[in-house]
């Protein structure tokens, strides 16, 4: 199926397939159950890389149901205006001056929490955001606070990691924003290593729009 073909317009097209496979020994009681689980395995294949196949296992069913319930709650949250924006300042580390803000979308619902490390969160929001908004973590910023700051302060690898990230950003023509800065020694260390921008609780937590005026 991957072989290309040409239309009359001379445009070359490629066909791919996402295939869901349902073993015959799963123990279904009706044709409806068979089709349901076959669809689940097909959607699992599409959610991965497409142009692949997935063999159904019962755990897929619970995962799909959790995701569908969460998507339903997200749509209801948007309709009921449970979403709100917070703005966390981005700081020039050397001069301690505000150079910008990162906008963070918060869901005001204590019953749900979507971890940053959850499975492909961008796909969870697919179709719920207008095209002008991008999925979180899809930009050119490197978020390595968890890697760097879990090392002891005097760990020799720590400075090497920071230097490597800064050099990579410079080679790619990207500005690096260090996240999770909580102490003055951390700020000073980043300045010494050549990191220009950062954010964290040392400067400010994510703020409501009204609180921004007090900082500017």
PyMOL commands that set and color helices and strands:
alter all, ss='L'
color gray80, all
select helices_A, chain A and resi 31-48+58-79+121-124+145-148+156-172+184-192+209-215
alter helices_A, ss='H'
color red, helices_A
select strands_A, chain A and resi 5-6+12-13+19-21+53-55+83-92+97-107+177-178+197-198
alter strands_A, ss='S'
color yellow, strands_A
deselect
rebuild
show_as cartoon
